[in-house]
C-alpha cells in the first residue's frame, strides 16, 4: 500500500516516517523476504518517479540491507538474497555516490562478514551496469582497493570475484583496471607459496580463471594491459617471443602467458 501512495506528494512525508517501522520488521518478522519485497517496491516507485529518499532513510535502508547479509541469527533464503541485491541496485540507481560512500565506510570495519557482504554488493553494482554508476567505477575500485592488504581468505576471494566481474563489464576505462589485474598476479604469487592450505588452491584457481577470461575487446582493456602487462610478467629474454607472437598475444594474452610457461613469471 505504501508503494502505491509514494508517488503522491501529499503522502510522502508520512510514508518516509513509516519506513522506519518497515525496517524494524526485520527484527520482529519471521518472514524477512516479504519485508524486503515491500522495501523493493517502495524503492522502485522512488526511482521511477525520481523521488529522493531523505538522508536518514537512505542510511537506515543501507544499514538494514547490509545487516541482512551479515546476520547469523537467521539463515538467508535465496529469494530474500536476490531481493536484497535488487534493493541495493535500486539504491545505486537513485543515489550512487551515497551508496558507494556507505559501502566504502563499511569496508573499513575489520569484520569478515561486513567486508565480504560489502564487496559482494559492490560487485552486484558493477554487474548491473547502470547508467548512473558507469562513471562511478573509479570510486568503486578505490573502495575495493582499501581491502587489498586484508589477509582473510574469504575477503581475498570476495575481492577476486569483484575483479572478475569488473574485468568482464562493458568498459574498464578510467577505473584503475591495471591495479586490479596486478592484484590478481600478486594473489597468484602468494597462493603459490601456500598450496598446502585448501583455500589457497581455491584462490589460485580463481586467479587463473580471471586471467584466462581476460577480454581485450572490452572498452579500455587494451590501454590498461598493453604494454604494462607484458612488462610486468615477461623477463627480457622472452621479449623476442612476444614480438614474434604479437598478433596472437593481442587476441589471447592469458593463453600466450600459459604457452610460454610458468618459468617466465617474474613477481615484483
Backbone as CSV, one residue per row, in Angstrom:
resi,resn,N_x,N_y,N_z,CA_x,CA_y,CA_z,C_x,C_y,C_z
1,UNK,0.826,-1.199,0.000,0.000,0.000,0.000,0.866,1.257,0.000
2,UNK,1.945,1.270,0.816,2.803,2.445,0.875,3.394,2.774,-0.479
3,UNK,3.786,1.729,-1.226,4.407,1.956,-2.534,3.419,2.582,-3.515
4,UNK,2.113,2.275,-3.346,1.098,2.829,-4.243,0.870,4.311,-3.986
5,UNK,1.153,4.764,-2.773,0.891,6.149,-2.398,2.131,7.037,-2.471
6,UNK,3.308,6.433,-2.588,4.546,7.208,-2.502,4.645,8.272,-3.582
7,UNK,4.103,7.986,-4.773,4.231,8.959,-5.861,3.326,10.172,-5.669
8,UNK,2.425,10.122,-4.678,1.567,11.268,-4.369,2.255,12.128,-3.312
9,UNK,2.558,13.348,-3.676,3.380,14.209,-2.822,2.797,14.396,-1.425
10,UNK,1.457,14.448,-1.322,0.841,14.718,-0.023,1.038,13.571,0.978
11,UNK,1.427,12.382,0.474,1.617,11.237,1.365,3.095,10.923,1.644
12,UNK,3.995,11.596,0.962,5.406,11.193,1.015,6.012,11.287,2.414
13,UNK,5.779,12.386,3.113,6.364,12.533,4.451,5.878,11.432,5.390
14,UNK,4.604,11.123,5.293,4.038,10.083,6.152,4.659,8.718,5.833
15,UNK,4.841,8.447,4.538,5.400,7.153,4.129,6.867,7.055,4.530
16,UNK,7.617,8.151,4.392,9.018,8.129,4.805,9.136,7.842,6.309
17,UNK,8.169,8.352,7.087,8.161,8.056,8.523,7.860,6.581,8.759
18,UNK,6.993,5.997,7.930,6.636,4.587,8.075,7.770,3.645,7.667
19,UNK,8.730,4.159,6.918,9.859,3.316,6.502,10.620,2.770,7.701
20,UNK,10.736,3.584,8.736,11.424,3.126,9.950,10.700,1.930,10.543
21,UNK,9.368,2.012,10.538,8.575,0.875,11.039,8.816,-0.359,10.173
22,UNK,8.864,-0.177,8.851,9.073,-1.306,7.946,10.419,-1.977,8.220
23,UNK,11.452,-1.179,8.400,12.780,-1.747,8.650,12.835,-2.468,9.988
24,UNK,12.055,-1.998,10.942,12.010,-2.654,12.247,11.416,-4.058,12.150
25,UNK,10.653,-4.305,11.086,10.027,-5.615,10.933,11.059,-6.717,10.695
26,UNK,12.261,-6.339,10.268,13.321,-7.348,10.135,13.615,-8.002,11.490
27,UNK,13.422,-7.233,12.562,13.678,-7.763,13.903,12.478,-8.543,14.435
28,UNK,11.287,-8.175,13.965,10.065,-8.770,14.513,9.525,-9.927,13.668
29,UNK,9.673,-9.807,12.340,9.026,-10.756,11.440,9.818,-12.054,11.305
30,UNK,9.094,-13.113,11.035,9.752,-14.396,10.738,9.887,-14.594,9.229
31,UNK,9.325,-13.678,8.461,9.376,-13.771,7.002,10.079,-12.530,6.450
32,UNK,11.381,-12.571,6.458,12.159,-11.416,6.025,11.956,-11.100,4.551
33,UNK,11.670,-12.114,3.764,11.518,-11.882,2.323,10.392,-10.893,2.039
34,UNK,9.268,-11.018,2.735,8.145,-10.121,2.472,8.455,-8.693,2.921
35,UNK,9.276,-8.550,3.945,9.729,-7.212,4.345,10.593,-6.619,3.229
36,UNK,11.529,-7.427,2.722,12.409,-6.964,1.646,11.619,-6.645,0.391
37,UNK,10.611,-7.463,0.091,9.783,-7.237,-1.094,9.043,-5.912,-0.983
38,UNK,8.518,-5.613,0.176,7.831,-4.332,0.386,8.801,-3.172,0.206
39,UNK,9.989,-3.355,0.724,11.004,-2.322,0.598,11.393,-2.115,-0.868
40,UNK,11.546,-3.193,-1.605,11.942,-3.079,-3.014,10.860,-2.366,-3.822
41,UNK,9.597,-2.580,-3.478,8.512,-1.895,-4.191,8.553,-0.393,-3.925
42,UNK,8.858,-0.016,-2.687,8.999,1.403,-2.367,10.162,2.026,-3.139
43,UNK,11.270,1.307,-3.197,12.452,1.830,-3.897,12.208,1.927,-5.397
44,UNK,11.438,0.995,-5.944,11.085,1.055,-7.364,10.298,2.324,-7.673
45,UNK,9.305,2.609,-6.850,8.481,3.800,-7.061,9.323,5.060,-6.870
46,UNK,10.173,5.054,-5.857,11.058,6.188,-5.613,11.932,6.470,-6.826
47,UNK,12.459,5.402,-7.438,13.301,5.578,-8.610,12.516,5.984,-9.834
48,UNK,11.343,5.366,-10.026,10.535,5.637,-11.216,10.062,7.081,-11.257
49,UNK,9.663,7.619,-10.103,9.130,8.982,-10.049,10.179,9.999,-9.587
50,UNK,11.433,9.573,-9.518,12.538,10.471,-9.151,12.277,11.152,-7.806
51,UNK,11.841,10.358,-6.841,11.567,10.884,-5.506,12.787,10.606,-4.626
52,UNK,13.542,11.623,-4.264,14.745,11.383,-3.459,14.398,10.921,-2.047
53,UNK,15.152,9.963,-1.563,14.955,9.496,-0.190,15.635,10.461,0.773
54,UNK,14.984,10.781,1.886,15.667,11.586,2.904,16.942,10.883,3.361
55,UNK,17.938,11.666,3.721,19.248,11.123,4.085,19.148,10.064,5.174
56,UNK,18.351,10.337,6.199,18.269,9.394,7.315,17.625,8.077,6.876
57,UNK,16.646,8.155,5.962,16.028,6.937,5.452,16.999,6.144,4.593
58,UNK,17.757,6.853,3.768,18.723,6.185,2.892,19.750,5.423,3.720
59,UNK,20.307,6.066,4.732,21.310,5.416,5.580,20.715,4.240,6.342
60,UNK,19.486,4.411,6.814,18.828,3.326,7.568,18.578,2.112,6.673
61,UNK,18.177,2.365,5.425,17.938,1.263,4.489,19.240,0.551,4.167
62,UNK,20.297,1.312,3.907,21.606,0.707,3.614,22.054,-0.195,4.759
63,UNK,21.927,0.300,5.975,22.347,-0.474,7.145,21.503,-1.730,7.314
64,UNK,20.197,-1.601,7.088,19.299,-2.752,7.239,19.608,-3.833,6.208
65,UNK,19.858,-3.416,4.971,20.175,-4.392,3.925,21.482,-5.117,4.238
66,UNK,22.498,-4.357,4.631,23.781,-4.977,4.934,23.673,-5.916,6.126
67,UNK,22.891,-5.527,7.117,22.709,-6.384,8.285,22.062,-7.716,7.911
68,UNK,21.183,-7.689,6.931,20.554,-8.930,6.476,21.596,-9.902,5.914
69,UNK,22.554,-9.369,5.184,23.611,-10.214,4.626,24.551,-10.732,5.709
70,UNK,24.754,-9.914,6.730,25.758,-10.258,7.743,25.197,-11.040,8.921
71,UNK,23.895,-10.967,9.129,23.291,-11.581,10.304,23.439,-13.098,10.297
72,UNK,23.790,-13.622,11.435,23.878,-15.068,11.605,22.704,-15.600,12.424
73,UNK,21.812,-14.684,12.823,20.675,-15.085,13.651,19.683,-15.933,12.871
74,UNK,19.489,-15.558,11.581,18.551,-16.295,10.735,19.213,-16.602,9.394
75,UNK,19.015,-17.806,8.861,19.591,-18.124,7.546,18.958,-17.261,6.461
76,UNK,19.765,-16.860,5.493,19.299,-16.002,4.407,18.814,-16.879,3.254
77,UNK,17.521,-16.781,2.947,16.972,-17.593,1.867,17.448,-17.051,0.520
78,UNK,17.416,-17.894,-0.504,17.851,-17.487,-1.832,16.965,-16.368,-2.379
79,UNK,15.646,-16.478,-2.181,14.748,-15.451,-2.704,14.948,-14.117,-1.998
80,UNK,15.236,-14.172,-0.701,15.489,-12.923,0.021,16.832,-12.336,-0.404
81,UNK,17.830,-13.187,-0.611,19.142,-12.721,-1.081,18.989,-11.989,-2.409
82,UNK,18.241,-12.577,-3.338,18.038,-11.972,-4.654,17.341,-10.624,-4.531
83,UNK,16.339,-10.554,-3.657,15.583,-9.310,-3.485,16.425,-8.239,-2.796
84,UNK,17.280,-8.646,-1.859,18.172,-7.697,-1.193,19.149,-7.075,-2.178
85,UNK,19.687,-7.899,-3.072,20.593,-7.387,-4.106,19.840,-6.420,-5.017
86,UNK,18.601,-6.770,-5.353,17.784,-5.895,-6.200,17.562,-4.544,-5.515
87,UNK,17.296,-4.560,-4.225,17.134,-3.307,-3.472,18.403,-2.467,-3.542
88,UNK,19.538,-3.121,-3.418,20.819,-2.409,-3.467,21.016,-1.757,-4.830
89,UNK,20.663,-2.466,-5.881,20.777,-1.903,-7.234,19.847,-0.694,-7.382
90,UNK,18.651,-0.768,-6.785,17.735,0.374,-6.828,18.334,1.585,-6.105
91,UNK,18.993,1.351,-4.994,19.653,2.438,-4.272,20.790,3.028,-5.104
92,UNK,21.520,2.159,-5.809,22.605,2.621,-6.671,22.062,3.477,-7.808
93,UNK,20.877,3.154,-8.270,20.255,3.935,-9.346,19.825,5.314,-8.846
94,UNK,19.325,5.381,-7.621,18.784,6.648,-7.114,19.860,7.554,-6.519
95,UNK,20.869,6.967,-5.898,21.901,7.793,-5.246,23.229,7.041,-5.201
96,UNK,23.898,6.913,-6.351,25.115,6.092,-6.425,26.247,6.568,-5.523
97,UNK,26.454,7.884,-5.453,27.560,8.396,-4.635,27.379,8.052,-3.165
98,UNK,26.160,8.220,-2.669,25.892,7.944,-1.259,26.047,6.457,-0.947
99,UNK,25.581,5.599,-1.860,25.681,4.157,-1.620,27.136,3.698,-1.653
100,UNK,27.898,4.179,-2.624,29.313,3.793,-2.710,30.056,4.272,-1.468
101,UNK,29.752,5.500,-1.032,30.398,6.032,0.175,30.047,5.190,1.399
102,UNK,28.786,4.763,1.483,28.378,3.923,2.613,29.145,2.599,2.608
103,UNK,29.195,1.933,1.462,29.876,0.641,1.388,31.378,0.795,1.611
104,UNK,31.938,1.897,1.142,33.364,2.151,1.396,33.609,2.272,2.902
105,UNK,32.714,2.952,3.596,32.866,3.099,5.049,32.772,1.750,5.753
106,UNK,31.942,0.848,5.222,31.799,-0.470,5.830,33.039,-1.337,5.608
107,UNK,33.746,-1.095,4.512,34.966,-1.852,4.243,36.084,-1.500,5.236
108,UNK,35.925,-0.406,5.932,36.919,-0.015,6.933,36.712,-0.766,8.249
109,UNK,35.569,-1.429,8.369,35.281,-2.213,9.571,35.974,-3.566,9.449
110,UNK,36.782,-3.920,10.420,37.582,-5.146,10.321,36.794,-6.362,10.789
111,UNK,35.721,-6.639,10.081,34.918,-7.831,10.331,34.721,-8.548,9.007
112,UNK,35.020,-9.851,9.011,34.939,-10.611,7.764,33.572,-10.501,7.104
113,UNK,32.506,-10.724,7.851,31.161,-10.749,7.274,30.796,-9.411,6.652
114,UNK,31.152,-8.319,7.323,30.820,-6.981,6.819,31.595,-6.684,5.545
115,UNK,32.884,-7.005,5.552,33.695,-6.730,4.364,33.263,-7.589,3.178
116,UNK,33.010,-8.864,3.416,32.603,-9.751,2.315,31.266,-9.298,1.742
117,UNK,30.313,-8.972,2.604,28.997,-8.525,2.129,29.118,-7.220,1.339
118,UNK,29.926,-6.298,1.825,30.104,-5.013,1.140,30.758,-5.209,-0.224
119,UNK,31.762,-6.072,-0.286,32.427,-6.360,-1.556,31.461,-7.020,-2.539
120,UNK,30.635,-7.918,-2.049,29.668,-8.594,-2.918,28.625,-7.617,-3.464
121,UNK,28.242,-6.637,-2.648,27.279,-5.641,-3.119,27.914,-4.706,-4.148
122,UNK,29.182,-4.352,-3.945,29.881,-3.544,-4.947,30.005,-4.316,-6.259
123,UNK,30.223,-5.623,-6.144,30.271,-6.467,-7.344,28.917,-6.460,-8.060
124,UNK,27.836,-6.528,-7.294,26.497,-6.509,-7.890,26.226,-5.188,-8.596
125,UNK,26.699,-4.099,-8.013,26.510,-2.778,-8.628,27.243,-2.695,-9.960
126,UNK,28.493,-3.162,-9.981,29.257,-3.171,-11.233,28.589,-4.076,-12.256
127,UNK,28.118,-5.231,-11.808,27.482,-6.177,-12.712,26.175,-5.670,-13.291
128,UNK,25.478,-4.799,-12.554,24.207,-4.255,-13.055,24.423,-3.297,-14.220
129,UNK,25.625,-2.723,-14.308,25.996,-1.834,-15.416,24.959,-0.732,-15.614
130,UNK,24.661,-0.010,-14.541,23.671,1.059,-14.606,24.270,2.318,-15.229
131,UNK,23.483,3.070,-15.975,23.977,4.348,-16.496,24.448,5.272,-15.373
132,UNK,23.781,5.167,-14.217,24.120,6.043,-13.082,25.455,5.696,-12.442
133,UNK,25.945,4.470,-12.648,27.177,4.056,-11.963,28.361,3.833,-12.905
134,UNK,28.139,3.912,-14.210,29.237,3.642,-15.152,30.404,4.596,-14.960
135,UNK,30.091,5.846,-14.663,31.147,6.843,-14.464,31.620,6.886,-13.017
136,UNK,31.101,5.980,-12.201,31.485,5.933,-10.783,32.405,4.752,-10.482
137,UNK,32.805,4.026,-11.520,33.605,2.819,-11.278,34.918,3.124,-10.569
138,UNK,35.487,4.300,-10.848,36.750,4.626,-10.186,36.562,4.757,-8.680
139,UNK,35.378,5.217,-8.246,35.092,5.303,-6.813,34.905,3.909,-6.215
140,UNK,34.253,3.037,-6.974,34.042,1.670,-6.509,35.381,0.944,-6.387
141,UNK,36.230,1.100,-7.411,37.549,0.463,-7.386,38.382,1.002,-6.227
142,UNK,38.300,2.285,-5.993,39.029,2.884,-4.861,38.603,2.245,-3.541
143,UNK,37.312,2.008,-3.404,36.806,1.366,-2.180,37.348,-0.046,-2.047
144,UNK,37.313,-0.797,-3.146,37.774,-2.188,-3.107,39.275,-2.250,-2.821
145,UNK,40.041,-1.350,-3.374,41.499,-1.349,-3.171,41.868,-1.172,-1.699
146,UNK,40.959,-0.581,-0.924,41.246,-0.382,0.502,41.326,-1.700,1.265
147,UNK,40.875,-2.807,0.637,40.905,-4.117,1.297,42.050,-5.004,0.793
148,UNK,42.883,-4.502,-0.098,43.926,-5.330,-0.702,44.886,-5.938,0.322
149,UNK,45.078,-5.279,1.434,46.025,-5.783,2.433,45.396,-6.789,3.396
150,UNK,44.113,-7.008,3.297,43.423,-7.954,4.180,43.845,-9.380,3.824
151,UNK,44.315,-10.127,4.802,44.810,-11.489,4.571,43.749,-12.560,4.796
152,UNK,42.559,-12.140,5.190,41.475,-13.100,5.396,41.104,-13.761,4.065
153,UNK,41.041,-15.084,4.042,40.808,-15.813,2.788,39.454,-15.480,2.172
154,UNK,38.415,-15.334,2.990,37.088,-15.026,2.458,37.052,-13.636,1.821
155,UNK,37.725,-12.690,2.460,37.800,-11.335,1.907,38.599,-11.339,0.608
156,UNK,39.714,-12.065,0.592,40.529,-12.142,-0.624,39.738,-12.726,-1.791
157,UNK,38.954,-13.758,-1.516,38.139,-14.355,-2.582,37.051,-13.377,-3.047
158,UNK,36.466,-12.641,-2.111,35.444,-11.663,-2.483,36.035,-10.568,-3.368
159,UNK,37.264,-10.149,-3.058,37.952,-9.148,-3.886,38.175,-9.694,-5.290
160,UNK,38.634,-10.928,-5.389,38.891,-11.537,-6.704,37.606,-11.699,-7.505
161,UNK,36.525,-12.062,-6.841,35.242,-12.169,-7.544,34.798,-10.794,-8.054
162,UNK,35.062,-9.757,-7.255,34.754,-8.398,-7.722,35.574,-8.069,-8.968
163,UNK,36.871,-8.350,-8.921,37.744,-8.063,-10.063,37.273,-8.812,-11.302
164,UNK,36.886,-10.056,-11.108,36.388,-10.863,-12.228,35.176,-10.200,-12.879
165,UNK,34.263,-9.710,-12.050,33.073,-9.049,-12.587,33.444,-7.731,-13.269
166,UNK,34.331,-6.969,-12.642,34.742,-5.684,-13.213,35.364,-5.863,-14.591
167,UNK,36.286,-6.818,-14.701,37.018,-7.003,-15.955,36.149,-7.599,-17.059
168,UNK,34.985,-8.119,-16.705,34.079,-8.645,-17.724,32.960,-7.655,-18.051
169,UNK,33.022,-6.463,-17.456,31.992,-5.458,-17.728,32.256,-4.799,-19.079
170,UNK,31.326,-3.966,-19.520,31.397,-3.401,-20.866,32.562,-2.451,-21.045
171,UNK,32.989,-1.806,-19.968,34.085,-0.846,-20.076,34.895,-0.824,-18.788
172,UNK,36.213,-0.706,-18.934,37.082,-0.562,-17.757,37.913,0.715,-17.875
173,UNK,37.431,1.659,-18.656,38.145,2.919,-18.837,38.126,3.726,-17.545
174,UNK,39.267,4.342,-17.252,39.375,5.299,-16.147,38.955,4.732,-14.798
175,UNK,39.261,3.449,-14.572,38.893,2.880,-13.265,40.030,2.040,-12.681
176,UNK,41.275,2.351,-13.050,42.450,1.663,-12.488,42.385,0.162,-12.708
177,UNK,41.998,-0.231,-13.913,41.890,-1.664,-14.216,43.223,-2.369,-14.072
178,UNK,44.326,-1.676,-14.409,45.633,-2.311,-14.285,45.922,-2.698,-12.837
179,UNK,45.527,-1.856,-11.894,45.732,-2.181,-10.479,44.998,-3.456,-10.101
180,UNK,43.833,-3.656,-10.688,43.064,-4.859,-10.415,43.771,-6.101,-10.974
181,UNK,44.264,-5.998,-12.211,44.975,-7.126,-12.820,46.246,-7.425,-12.049
182,UNK,46.981,-6.390,-11.682,48.220,-6.585,-10.920,47.941,-7.293,-9.600
183,UNK,46.789,-6.981,-8.992,46.433,-7.639,-7.730,46.187,-9.132,-7.943
184,UNK,45.603,-9.484,-9.081,45.380,-10.901,-9.386,46.719,-11.628,-9.450
185,UNK,47.707,-11.034,-10.112,49.028,-11.655,-10.185,49.666,-11.784,-8.804
186,UNK,49.492,-10.765,-7.970,50.059,-10.839,-6.614,49.400,-11.959,-5.819
187,UNK,48.090,-12.083,-5.938,47.393,-13.145,-5.215,47.819,-14.523,-5.725
188,UNK,48.035,-14.634,-7.032,48.514,-15.893,-7.591,49.865,-16.247,-6.982
189,UNK,50.735,-15.262,-6.874,52.067,-15.489,-6.317,52.000,-15.907,-4.858
190,UNK,51.149,-15.213,-4.088,51.014,-15.527,-2.663,50.476,-16.941,-2.470
191,UNK,49.446,-17.283,-3.232,48.819,-18.601,-3.071,49.766,-19.729,-3.478
192,UNK,50.668,-19.464,-4.431,51.608,-20.488,-4.885,52.493,-20.992,-3.752
193,UNK,52.805,-20.114,-2.825,53.674,-20.499,-1.707,52.906,-21.117,-0.545
194,UNK,51.562,-21.236,-0.683,50.742,-21.737,0.428,49.761,-22.821,-0.019
195,UNK,50.126,-23.577,-1.025,49.176,-24.526,-1.603,48.835,-25.692,-0.678
196,UNK,49.527,-25.779,0.460,49.173,-26.819,1.432,47.814,-26.538,2.072
197,UNK,47.344,-25.280,1.954,46.056,-24.901,2.518,44.988,-24.926,1.422
198,UNK,43.876,-25.621,1.644,42.835,-25.761,0.604,42.332,-24.429,0.066
199,UNK,42.167,-23.431,0.957,41.622,-22.158,0.482,42.569,-21.466,-0.501
200,UNK,43.887,-21.738,-0.355,44.849,-21.128,-1.272,44.750,-21.763,-2.654
201,UNK,44.422,-23.049,-2.713,44.177,-23.698,-4.002,42.976,-23.057,-4.704
202,UNK,41.945,-22.761,-3.923,40.761,-22.118,-4.487,41.096,-20.737,-5.018
203,UNK,41.887,-19.981,-4.253,42.272,-18.636,-4.672,43.118,-18.688,-5.939
204,UNK,44.055,-19.635,-5.997,44.889,-19.738,-7.198,44.054,-20.106,-8.422
205,UNK,43.120,-21.031,-8.255,42.249,-21.423,-9.370,41.421,-20.238,-9.851
206,UNK,40.973,-19.410,-8.918,40.192,-18.232,-9.280,41.049,-17.234,-10.043
207,UNK,42.293,-17.059,-9.610,43.217,-16.160,-10.318,43.421,-16.623,-11.763
208,UNK,43.640,-17.917,-11.937,43.851,-18.466,-13.281,42.614,-18.257,-14.139
209,UNK,41.452,-18.473,-13.546,40.207,-18.306,-14.290,40.040,-16.856,-14.750
210,UNK,40.378,-15.913,-13.882,40.277,-14.491,-14.242,41.203,-14.165,-15.403
211,UNK,42.442,-14.648,-15.329,43.421,-14.344,-16.380,43.054,-15.005,-17.703
212,UNK,42.524,-16.217,-17.631,42.141,-16.906,-18.858,40.974,-16.221,-19.560
213,UNK,40.163,-15.526,-18.785,38.963,-14.919,-19.364,39.131,-13.441,-19.702
214,UNK,40.355,-12.913,-19.575,40.574,-11.512,-19.937,40.168,-11.292,-21.393
215,UNK,39.397,-10.254,-21.617,38.896,-9.963,-22.960,39.329,-8.561,-23.354
216,UNK,40.293,-8.467,-24.271,40.801,-7.140,-24.629,39.842,-6.385,-25.538
217,UNK,38.726,-6.997,-25.918,37.723,-6.263,-26.690,36.899,-5.335,-25.796
218,UNK,36.980,-5.543,-24.479,36.298,-4.656,-23.542,36.890,-3.261,-23.662
219,UNK,36.040,-2.258,-23.714,36.497,-0.884,-23.884,37.479,-0.492,-22.784
220,UNK,38.660,-0.060,-23.202,39.679,0.382,-22.253,40.632,-0.704,-21.806
221,UNK,40.342,-1.972,-22.132,41.190,-3.065,-21.657,42.572,-3.026,-22.297
222,UNK,42.632,-2.763,-23.595,43.929,-2.724,-24.279,44.834,-1.677,-23.653
223,UNK,44.281,-0.492,-23.396,45.079,0.569,-22.799,45.533,0.210,-21.389
224,UNK,44.695,-0.553,-20.692,45.031,-0.928,-19.321,46.120,-2.003,-19.274
225,UNK,46.127,-2.888,-20.260,47.011,-4.045,-20.196,48.303,-3.920,-20.991
226,UNK,48.240,-3.262,-22.135,49.410,-3.224,-23.009,50.024,-1.844,-23.000
227,UNK,51.361,-1.767,-22.872,52.298,-2.894,-22.754,52.587,-3.301,-21.310
228,UNK,51.870,-2.733,-20.337,52.250,-2.906,-18.939,52.146,-4.343,-18.462
229,UNK,51.148,-5.085,-18.961,51.006,-6.473,-18.536,52.235,-7.285,-18.899
230,UNK,52.681,-7.165,-20.136,53.845,-7.939,-20.568,55.117,-7.463,-19.866
231,UNK,55.230,-6.171,-19.629,56.394,-5.666,-18.896,56.427,-6.228,-17.480
232,UNK,55.239,-6.488,-16.946,55.138,-6.977,-15.568,55.557,-8.435,-15.446
233,UNK,55.242,-9.224,-16.456,55.451,-10.661,-16.311,56.525,-11.260,-17.213
234,UNK,56.978,-10.538,-18.235,57.896,-11.138,-19.193,59.317,-10.637,-18.983
235,UNK,60.245,-11.492,-18.572,61.649,-11.100,-18.461,62.221,-10.763,-19.836
236,UNK,63.345,-10.105,-19.829,63.939,-9.596,-21.070,64.154,-10.682,-22.105
237,UNK,64.568,-11.895,-21.674,64.902,-12.939,-22.647,63.700,-13.431,-23.441
238,UNK,62.484,-13.059,-23.001,61.299,-13.518,-23.712,60.690,-12.436,-24.606
239,UNK,61.261,-11.245,-24.619,60.646,-10.162,-25.377,60.623,-10.451,-26.869
240,UNK,61.605,-11.209,-27.387,61.598,-11.569,-28.802,60.380,-12.422,-29.119
241,UNK,60.060,-13.369,-28.213,58.882,-14.216,-28.405,57.610,-13.389,-28.413
242,UNK,57.575,-12.377,-27.565,56.399,-11.510,-27.502,56.204,-10.800,-28.837
243,UNK,57.300,-10.255,-29.387,57.197,-9.556,-30.662,56.788,-10.513,-31.778
244,UNK,57.368,-11.716,-31.764,57.093,-12.695,-32.815,55.620,-13.115,-32.810
245,UNK,55.064,-13.258,-31.594,53.685,-13.742,-31.450,52.695,-12.619,-31.188
246,UNK,53.050,-11.371,-31.483,52.204,-10.256,-31.082,50.750,-10.376,-31.548
247,UNK,50.449,-10.761,-32.804,49.034,-10.885,-33.178,48.275,-11.866,-32.281
248,UNK,48.952,-12.991,-31.936,48.333,-13.986,-31.063,48.187,-13.427,-29.652
249,UNK,49.236,-12.720,-29.204,49.226,-12.148,-27.856,48.068,-11.184,-27.703
250,UNK,47.851,-10.347,-28.724,46.800,-9.341,-28.619,45.407,-9.964,-28.617
251,UNK,45.272,-11.123,-29.244,43.978,-11.802,-29.237,43.731,-12.535,-27.931
252,UNK,44.750,-13.238,-27.442,44.580,-14.080,-26.256,45.797,-13.943,-25.338
253,UNK,45.873,-12.845,-24.583,47.043,-12.626,-23.731,47.268,-13.721,-22.708
254,UNK,46.189,-14.175,-22.046,46.358,-15.188,-20.999,46.860,-16.501,-21.590
255,UNK,46.344,-16.871,-22.778,46.782,-18.111,-23.407,48.248,-18.038,-23.802
256,UNK,48.712,-16.866,-24.221,50.126,-16.707,-24.549,50.993,-16.924,-23.310
257,UNK,50.564,-16.333,-22.192,51.338,-16.466,-20.956,51.425,-17.922,-20.533
258,UNK,50.328,-18.662,-20.706,50.336,-20.075,-20.343,51.220,-20.871,-21.308
259,UNK,51.234,-20.484,-22.586,52.022,-21.200,-23.582,53.517,-21.054,-23.314
260,UNK,53.920,-19.826,-22.952,55.341,-19.612,-22.690,55.778,-20.381,-21.471
261,UNK,54.851,-20.506,-20.488,55.167,-21.350,-19.329,55.354,-20.580,-18.055
262,UNK,55.139,-21.245,-16.921,55.215,-20.574,-15.622,56.598,-20.083,-15.258
263,UNK,57.658,-20.600,-15.900,59.014,-20.173,-15.535,59.315,-18.754,-15.964
264,UNK,58.460,-18.197,-16.833,58.717,-16.859,-17.312,58.306,-15.797,-16.311
265,UNK,57.446,-16.153,-15.343,56.875,-15.131,-14.481,57.898,-14.543,-13.517
266,UNK,57.900,-13.243,-13.454,58.789,-12.518,-12.554,57.912,-11.696,-11.616
267,UNK,57.791,-12.149,-10.392,56.890,-11.465,-9.454,57.629,-10.319,-8.794
268,UNK,57.040,-9.139,-8.866,57.677,-7.955,-8.292,56.702,-7.260,-7.362
